[in-house]
Amino acid sequence: MAYYRITKLKALDSDRIKQIGEEMRDVIESMNADFIDIVENHENDMIVVARYPDESNMQAATATAQGVFGQMVAEGIADGSSIDQSVGKVTMSFPSTS
């Protein structure tokens, strides 16, 4: 059963956040996620949507994800007080893959 970790944060420097993502690409890709999408809206809010094949892979990636977000906060390019995470398992998908 697939699991998602969704993280919302206020970007103070979205260009630098993208640069960190590229610099850490190998580390991020080693997190065994099915995919990780980063979405930015017009108010400089970023939403990171990470889908994992199961809960154990998601849990194993927790420390790495926290490290990436921690670096962004430490560099002053993300508002640490704005970080909001939620996790959950997939209960339905559209369109059906069966």
TAMOUR-V45727 format. One record per backbone hydrogen bond with DSSP energy under -1.0 kcal/mol. CO is the residue of the C=O (numbers start at 1). NH is the residue of the N-H. E is the energy in kcal/mol with one decimal. If there is no record, write none. Layout:
co = [CO;CO]
nh = [NH;NH]
e = [E;E]
This chain:
co = [2;3;4;5;6;7;8;9;10;13;14;15;16;17;18;19;20;22;24;25;26;28;35;37;39;41;44;45;46;47;48;49;50;51;51;52;54;55;56;57;59;61;62;63;64;65;66;67;68;69;70;71;72;73;77;77;79;80;84;86;88]
nh = [90;52;88;50;86;48;84;46;79;17;18;19;20;21;22;23;24;25;28;29;30;31;51;49;47;44;11;41;9;39;7;37;5;34;35;3;58;59;60;61;62;65;66;67;68;69;70;71;72;73;74;75;77;76;12;13;82;83;8;6;4]
e = [-2.6;-3.4;-1.9;-2.4;-2.2;-3.3;-2.3;-3.2;-2.4;-2.0;-2.3;-1.9;-2.6;-2.3;-2.2;-2.6;-2.2;-1.3;-3.0;-3.0;-1.1;-1.6;-2.6;-3.1;-2.7;-1.3;-3.1;-2.2;-2.4;-3.0;-2.4;-2.9;-2.3;-3.1;-1.3;-2.2;-1.7;-2.8;-2.2;-1.2;-1.2;-2.6;-2.7;-2.0;-2.2;-2.5;-2.6;-2.1;-1.7;-2.1;-2.8;-2.1;-2.3;-1.4;-2.7;-1.6;-1.7;-1.0;-2.8;-3.1;-3.0]
